[in-house]
């Protein structure tokens, strides 16, 4: 498990569970649309109360590790997910898979995300995760990477909806945890069955769904289409939370999409890399209508240093240094003349030298 800052968080008490409703379905207060601000709609994943319009940190491979999640949690992320974990690796005790199960108590509520396509393996992995006791078990039906989809995993399963539903139902029956799904609109432009699929997933017991507004074929290109996400939410049979994902990179866009598409919350991925403050900024804008000033160079340097420190403590110095490199470009994006510093950050192998370079950046851009 992570130590120091991350490890210390384990000592903090986790939220007390709330009483379930008689049916186990989310219970929401009725709202008057004209005066909804008088009675905010609470979003729940079974008995996990996420508050009014939660912001979720998306599961991102090689990004959403404990150090990164700690920073996002501090800046206001309401719920987060681990990197996706191969069920085949997990049941075979692969170190790379097992280390992804690590999380600190302060990160709760947290979901562990798995991917796979073989029923027996999915069930066994579910049993292993039960012992870890996260808040949620999430199934990845959305990863568009070819090496995943070619094996009918991730978004590949969008070519076989009956298999998707069977896997989801089996995991729901195996797990005592709320089971959620992250997926996409469909396989390609001619095959976008998300409205029907979401309803079927709900009917087999899925407790919430996060939808990326692109097809698998689109990967991350083009503009995310939230109109179909809105149709899922507008389906009168849907009662589970529906979270939208894709292209949310400013507070203004987050609030615009909330109002326009009516989703229960927003999942943020790439826009949070090097910018954990996006959660803080969205919440402030939603509450006040004001745009906060961008983080100062001191905040950026301090965050980069803490990320580096936590990463090396958790992964070991060598791996922590290597895997932190992908974040530096985003932390200091837009600063004139930063290219030379950035080159040094992504080529330096000595930990103390990296801290020194970050301090040089602080001095160079302090006003």
Secondary structure, 3 states (H helix, E strand, C coil): CCCHHHHHHHHCCCCCCCCCCCCCCCCCCCCCHHHHHHCCCEEEECCEEEEECEEEECCCCCCCCHHHHHHHHHCCCCEEECCCEEHHHHHCCCHHHHHHHCCCHHHCCEEEEEECCCHHHHHHHHHHHHHHCCCEEEEEECCCCHHHHCCCCHHHHHHCHHHHHHHHHHHHHHCCCEEEEEEECCCECCECCHHHHHHHHHHCCCCEEEEECCCCCCCCCCCCCCHHHHHHHHCCCCCCEEEEECCCCCHHHHHHHHHHHCCCEEEECHHHCCCCHHHHHHHHHHHHCCCCCCCCHHHHHHHHHHHHHHHHHHHCHHHHHHHHHHHHHHHCCCCCCHHHHHHHHCCCCCHHHHHHHHHHHHHHHCC
